[in-house]
Amino acid sequence: MAEAEGSTSETVQKKYMVLDDISNPDASGDDTDDAVSTGSGATGLAGKKNWGKGKSKSKKCRFAFRCITVLKEDHGQPLFGVQFNWHSREGDPLVFATVGSNRVTLYECHPQGEIKLLQSYVDVETEENFYTCAWTYDRITGHPLLAVAGSRGIIRIINPITMQCIKHYIGHGNAINELKFHPQEPNLLLSVSKDHVLRLWNIQTDTLVAVFGGVEGHRDEVLSADFDLQGEKIMSCGMDHSLKLWRLNSERIQRAIRGSYEYNLNKTNRPFATQKIHFPDFSTRDIHRNYVDCVRWLGDFILSKSCENAIVCWKPGNMNDTVDTIKANEGNVTVLGRFDYSQCDIWYMRFSMDFWQKMLALGNQVGKLFLWDLEMDDPHKTKCITLTHPKCVSAIRQTSFSRDSSILVAVCDDASIWRWDRLR
Amino acid sequence: MPCAGAREIPSRTGPGPGSGTGAGPSRKPNRPAQAGRSGARAMASSRLASAKGAGKKSKMELLLADQDLFMQAFEKPTQIYRFLRTRNLIAPVFLHRTLSYMAHRDSRSSLRRRNFKIDDVLSKAEDQMKCESATSSTQTGHLQLNFNGFFSKSDKFSAQVEGETASAVLEVLLVKVCHKKRKDVNCPIKQILLGKKQVPLNPKQPAGSCPSLAVPYVDFQPSQPHLVKSYSLLLRALCPAARQGDGSTHRLDADENLDVTDEVPSKRGRRDEGDKVYLAELTVFDKNRRCQLLDGDYEVALQEQEVWLPGRRRATWETVIDGKKFPLFETFLQSPTLQFTLRWTGGPLDRRAAPHAKPLAPHARPLSTRNAGDPPASPSTDPKHNSTRPSTPAGVGPNTSFLPGGVQGKRDSATVEPQKKMRIFYQFLYNSNLRQQTEARDDLHCPWCTLNCGRLYSLLKHLKLCHGRFIFNYVPHPKGARIDVSVNESYDGSYAGNPQDTHSQPGFAFSRNGPVKRTAVTYALACRPKRPKPSLSEFLESEELEVEQQRPFVSGHDRLYFHSDTCLPLRPQEMDVDSEDENDPEWLREKTILQIDEFMDVNEGEKELMKMWNLHVMKHSLIADGQMSKAVLLFVDAWGPRLQELGLWRNLLLHLISLHDFNLIGQAALEAAMARLRKLCDRKSTHDAEFCHYKSTPRQEGRELAAFPSPYSTPSPCSVSDTRSFSPSEHEAGGVDGSSQDSLHSC
């Protein structure tokens, strides 16, 4: 940590401060030490001030969080997903969505610490169980859009402005485990499913651009996938312990994407020619020995986790290979670092990063939150802080940072939502 | 054990069967929350069927439970039909008047359609435009108002001013109610003073020359078309105040003696100095630009300014019990009235507004014609003359609610006349026991959707066709008709519409925001069955019609198919595109290539040939030994250039020889194949030579190129540049060819 406090991170810290000052001007930076000194106090719910505070093993942690509010949705079913809307502008209300049971609920975070319920959508089918959600926006109207999907394999696109389900997509043969939008193209939606494949949809023209899977695809449920920052490649992972790379910058896919925009259902009698990609551009089973349930790109590196109490940072090929030149038959991988934690050996637990990819958060099955500072020169020296609250004892399925990183929201199996605000 | 799948997804057992297809928002009609408990709408009488031996308590309980079951059985279909009724009012799927058995509901005549030509539309529009331009240029139209007098019902008041030549000052204002803009709370109103007139107060006999006012028609024409919503005349009468103090008290007494329950007199009593201002408002053109004031004599009840509320509707429903004094009906008795004659002159109204006024005509015309019969200058002072007022004074409620109702009744009685005393008894059967009998009024409304069917035949037909969840049986009855209603156990409630609609994007199939393109799946079926003459006997319960065969609503593909490769719904027009019958799907070709690439003990040239041969065999599904001779020839034809390009001449020969060794091809086939390849090579090599030549002398362009017999170049300027652009690569290919051949020679 001592190195981290050096010259490089100090400038970064200032950047943080600037960011924070914008979002909450009357915050002071002194609370940090206070939070560190306070343990995860066992005081009751009444003492709101002394609610769970971030306990850090290191003496000088650059950030600390304090639990502000807890909510509980009345259905009592596990909440599997939470996502802040990162497409909002500065000054817009901080809105996040939770999914669980057959509900999709939208909340707004007030600066004073409240969480205000905005909207709630209930699927007509009581059997539906939503697992995941993702935000995008309409390019024409600028409306935010929320895509949700779950056990029935139907993707729904909700427009919170008109308060309608504006689109739905069927096609997956089984439950959908994760949804992601392309970082550059707000109309391209990636869905990963229990039916062993990934699908890339164009939600503007309602076309299925490509299906990733088949001969050399995943051999079991796909649990997670992520676009890299440019949206040129996808890394997917699943129950077959494997991680697979699918390139999107090939001519074939690019032509299909262009074609999907030109396709008009009403003007042609031919179906859209969906590309079936059976062969990944890279595949490995050497990172994890169990279900791989979460994967994220970190630059050209990959962060992935299994239910083995560690998030692994790795890259395909040897140390000197770059991702873009990796051949499909490359057999080597290079593990760069591990983030260890405890009591998180059930599957379908997702970690998350903040918008600037400087913090990494993961909850475990007993309600503890682990936070890592990713701005380390040496990944082996990354320190972890643990956020605990005596009342939070249920498995935390997913976490989400607000875009300005000032709020961390965690959702649990007991339908509770925990808001942690960053202390300055 | 994490592998066991520790994600605890709660498995909730759902109530009953889930909705079949699932995708898309629920199309099932929601049950209306306000649904009433009993089956039909509130009807006159109902009684429990007398069950035998109901004396015992247990039997009574049994009966009650049975009754509950009966209610439940009828409740669901009733709620569904109630919902459908409301939906049909808001967004009708079809119009009842277009149904053959409801022909009498269709009041339009299609006679003009027979001679209709498309050009008529243009000529009609031209005529109308001509008319409009004529009227606007001449501006001849006038609204002529002749005021006969201002009448106050107070005897004292009239007697008092009798001696003098009393008169009231009448101001006529034109009120334009404009369209509300988003920010406005109320509709903006513009008032224009049209004129001030001295109107005689309580004239005994019609005055020879009554004050008149002419309003040009132009005033009613919108200067900016969409701004003004409606026009009305505001009549404001200024009555001279009573001169003497005792006169006013007198009048107060008189008012109190009349025992009026309204608050008007008391207010009047409180205010005892200054001129009285009475107001009334008459709509000339309503918001649909229909003329509400037709020619005729009018008597308008005016109200004091304090009481008068502009533009507020005060229509209320009241029960009239004979003998009881009813304040609102006596408005004409109590409040002062203004009598005037109204005429439209100059005819713009006749041409333009009259057609618009048509919907109102049925009830307005008889009244106005009756009026026209009366001498215009002799309005009777009899308050019973109320009925001749075609329009209602603003603020005076009962007429507005009273008049259309009366007309409605009149029209109904005209159509239903032959069955005027008809009574319909609905008998609700459950478990073939009579559970409830309900007697309907003598109108022929459908009890479920309140549709006025007009005739018994239509009613029965409607019930049978539109309410299929019940079974209706007609039984003649001395007093009218009896209809036995029971629940249709064999009703097929499954989705009968276009299966595509359940899967199309929301708003695509069932848009409420306008027309949408729908996926056509069915063909219009023109069916002209011989319709039997309508007779009630078809509704009688009969044995052979017990299980009625209903024609399915959808012909052709009445189910949804899915693409085999993407699992996406298949549109009917895509039926032929989705093919699964290819022998070499892309993935298999790719897989073959990858697998051959994995061989360690085969050189690159051999790999290439193996790939080509395998793909060739896959593509043509060559499976028999006898096909081989043909296969090699085909192979050379298809892959010759590629072989040539990669220099695999010898590899092919080797392959053919091994085929020959295994007795798969004869010597002739081998030679033929090689000859063919040689031929290709020769052509290619001359080709290459020419290109080489071209390349070596790049300055000699144009003419020489044009002389080439090459398939790449045609003697046109653009192709010259084309040729130039890819010629180096072509040359290189030749070079590779040569070198690889060399290598093959050496090895």
HADDOCK unambig.tbl for C-alpha pairs under 7 A between the chains (distance, minus, plus):
assign (segid A and resid 124 and name CA) (segid B and resid 26 and name CA) 6.50 0.50 0.50
assign (segid A and resid 126 and name CA) (segid B and resid 14 and name CA) 6.60 0.50 0.50
assign (segid A and resid 127 and name CA) (segid B and resid 12 and name CA) 6.87 0.50 0.50
assign (segid A and resid 127 and name CA) (segid B and resid 14 and name CA) 6.50 0.50 0.50
assign (segid A and resid 154 and name CA) (segid B and resid 23 and name CA) 6.98 0.50 0.50
assign (segid A and resid 166 and name CA) (segid B and resid 506 and name CA) 6.07 0.50 0.50
assign (segid A and resid 167 and name CA) (segid B and resid 505 and name CA) 5.57 0.50 0.50
assign (segid A and resid 167 and name CA) (segid B and resid 506 and name CA) 6.01 0.50 0.50
assign (segid A and resid 168 and name CA) (segid B and resid 24 and name CA) 6.65 0.50 0.50
assign (segid A and resid 168 and name CA) (segid B and resid 505 and name CA) 6.28 0.50 0.50
assign (segid A and resid 170 and name CA) (segid B and resid 568 and name CA) 6.72 0.50 0.50
assign (segid A and resid 171 and name CA) (segid B and resid 566 and name CA) 6.71 0.50 0.50
assign (segid A and resid 171 and name CA) (segid B and resid 567 and name CA) 4.94 0.50 0.50
assign (segid A and resid 171 and name CA) (segid B and resid 568 and name CA) 4.97 0.50 0.50
assign (segid A and resid 269 and name CA) (segid B and resid 573 and name CA) 5.51 0.50 0.50
assign (segid A and resid 269 and name CA) (segid B and resid 574 and name CA) 5.94 0.50 0.50
assign (segid A and resid 270 and name CA) (segid B and resid 574 and name CA) 5.65 0.50 0.50
assign (segid A and resid 270 and name CA) (segid B and resid 577 and name CA) 6.71 0.50 0.50
assign (segid A and resid 271 and name CA) (segid B and resid 574 and name CA) 6.39 0.50 0.50
assign (segid A and resid 278 and name CA) (segid B and resid 587 and name CA) 6.38 0.50 0.50
assign (segid A and resid 290 and name CA) (segid B and resid 3 and name CA) 6.88 0.50 0.50
assign (segid A and resid 291 and name CA) (segid B and resid 3 and name CA) 6.96 0.50 0.50
assign (segid A and resid 307 and name CA) (segid B and resid 2 and name CA) 6.72 0.50 0.50
assign (segid A and resid 345 and name CA) (segid B and resid 2 and name CA) 6.10 0.50 0.50
assign (segid A and resid 346 and name CA) (segid B and resid 2 and name CA) 5.27 0.50 0.50
assign (segid A and resid 346 and name CA) (segid B and resid 6 and name CA) 5.25 0.50 0.50
assign (segid A and resid 346 and name CA) (segid B and resid 7 and name CA) 6.89 0.50 0.50
assign (segid A and resid 347 and name CA) (segid B and resid 2 and name CA) 6.59 0.50 0.50
assign (segid A and resid 347 and name CA) (segid B and resid 5 and name CA) 6.71 0.50 0.50
assign (segid A and resid 347 and name CA) (segid B and resid 6 and name CA) 6.01 0.50 0.50
assign (segid A and resid 347 and name CA) (segid B and resid 7 and name CA) 6.11 0.50 0.50
assign (segid A and resid 348 and name CA) (segid B and resid 7 and name CA) 6.36 0.50 0.50
